[in-house]
């Protein structure tokens, strides 16, 4: 039987969390570009995409969120165990979801996109807040559902004040400082 070598020492996970429209996807794209420039290929686990794959018709009630984040964390853990660096691009409105990932993935970085709700609502590129205000969405984090900010994130980005390129560079510096790069 042939032995397969896993290069898990190269794997890490970054969870970018924050309210909807706080700038998570913008930051993730900038971080991915910087990592690619260093020759590092990263798997991005984007919640909107994965929800459609896992659930077909996404369910945003507490039970649906719990199931979704269990699946997402499993995929991220599996990838890092096989040496693939991962970036979670997901609100993960409850702190326990992100804490579960941190417990399972040894090389873990949590980035909190700290942005006032009013600014997120003004940005609203997907119409999430508009739908909530019109009554067609009833579980939007920060409005009708709780959003628990990280208790002790590895990095805080003030996306209402900080340029995405500068924030992405801070993520890279934090990864390097932890010995992940």
QUILIN-V87212 format. One record per backbone hydrogen bond with DSSP energy under -1.0 kcal/mol. CO is the residue of the C=O (numbers start at 0). NH is the residue of the N-H. Records with the same first field share a line. If there is no record, write none. Layout:
CO = NH ; NH
//
This chain:
6 = 9
7 = 10
11 = 85
12 = 108
13 = 87
14 = 110
15 = 89
16 = 112
18 = 21
22 = 26
23 = 27
24 = 28
25 = 29
26 = 30
27 = 31
28 = 32
29 = 33
30 = 34
31 = 35
32 = 36
34 = 39
35 = 38
42 = 86
44 = 88
45 = 49
46 = 50
47 = 51
48 = 52
49 = 53
50 = 54
51 = 55
54 = 56
60 = 64
61 = 65
62 = 66
63 = 67
64 = 68
65 = 69
66 = 70
67 = 71
68 = 72
69 = 73
70 = 74
71 = 75
72 = 76
73 = 77
74 = 78
75 = 79
76 = 80
78 = 83
79 = 82
84 = 42
85 = 13
86 = 44
87 = 15
88 = 46
92 = 147
93 = 96
94 = 98
95 = 99
96 = 100
97 = 101
98 = 102
99 = 103
100 = 104
105 = 107
106 = 12
108 = 14
109 = 153 ; 154
110 = 16
111 = 113 ; 156
115 = 119
116 = 120
117 = 121
118 = 122
119 = 123
123 = 126
126 = 130
127 = 131
128 = 132
129 = 133
130 = 135 ; 136
139 = 142 ; 143 ; 144
144 = 141
154 = 111
156 = 113 ; 158
157 = 160 ; 161
162 = 166
163 = 167
164 = 168
165 = 169
166 = 170
167 = 171
168 = 172
169 = 173
170 = 174
171 = 175
172 = 176
173 = 177
174 = 179
175 = 178
//
